[in-house]
């Protein structure tokens, strides 16, 4: 099972990549640096919270996981 700290670090690292992408796309569309940063910041803060919750829910599910052996030698 994944620890909360690992999920948090994965969340932040992915959101940094996504923030950069969002800011660039909004800037290309609007041409406004301030608007790009505001939209990118707000969108990514919300997405970070949702992603963290999503990862924690999936971490509780056994779907798609192999079962560990009952014993090891």
C-alpha distance (Angstrom), angle and dihedral (degrees) to the residues before:
residue distance angle dihedral
X1 . . .
X2 3.78 . .
X3 3.80 118.4 .
X4 3.81 121.2 -123.7
X5 3.83 91.1 -115.7
X6 3.81 92.2 57.0
X7 3.81 91.4 48.5
X8 3.80 90.2 49.4
X9 3.83 93.6 50.3
X10 3.81 90.9 47.8
X11 3.80 89.4 48.9
X12 3.81 93.8 51.3
X13 3.81 95.4 44.1
X14 3.80 92.5 50.0
X15 3.81 92.6 45.5
X16 3.82 90.9 53.7
X17 3.81 88.7 58.2
X18 3.81 91.4 44.7
X19 3.83 92.5 46.4
X20 3.80 90.9 55.4
X21 3.81 90.6 48.7
X22 3.82 93.4 48.7
X23 3.79 94.0 47.3
X24 3.82 91.9 49.9
X25 3.81 93.6 47.5
X26 3.82 93.6 47.6
X27 3.80 90.5 46.2
X28 3.81 91.5 51.5
X29 3.80 89.5 49.4
X30 3.83 99.4 41.9
X31 3.80 105.5 21.2
X32 3.83 88.1 -141.7
X33 3.81 117.1 120.9
X34 3.82 95.0 -164.9
X35 3.81 93.1 49.9
X36 3.80 90.2 47.1
X37 3.81 92.2 53.3
X38 3.82 94.0 45.4
X39 3.81 94.4 47.8
X40 3.80 91.2 43.6
X41 3.81 93.1 47.9
X42 3.80 97.0 47.4
X43 3.80 95.2 41.7
X44 3.78 93.1 48.0
X45 3.80 95.3 46.4
X46 3.81 89.7 55.2
X47 3.79 93.3 42.9
X48 3.80 91.0 50.4
X49 3.79 91.1 56.5
X50 3.80 92.5 47.1
X51 3.81 92.6 46.3
X52 3.80 92.5 50.6
X53 3.82 91.2 50.8
X54 3.82 90.1 46.0
X55 3.81 92.1 52.5
X56 3.81 92.4 47.7
X57 3.82 91.8 51.4
X58 3.81 92.0 48.6
X59 3.80 90.1 47.3
X60 3.82 88.6 62.0
X61 3.80 93.6 52.9
X62 3.78 123.2 86.7
X63 3.82 92.6 -156.2
X64 3.81 110.6 131.0
X65 3.79 95.9 4.2
X66 3.76 123.6 121.3
X67 3.77 117.9 -126.6
X68 3.81 115.7 -111.8
X69 3.79 115.5 -118.3
X70 3.79 115.5 -92.6
X71 3.79 89.3 -125.4
X72 3.76 139.8 5.2
X73 3.76 129.7 -151.6
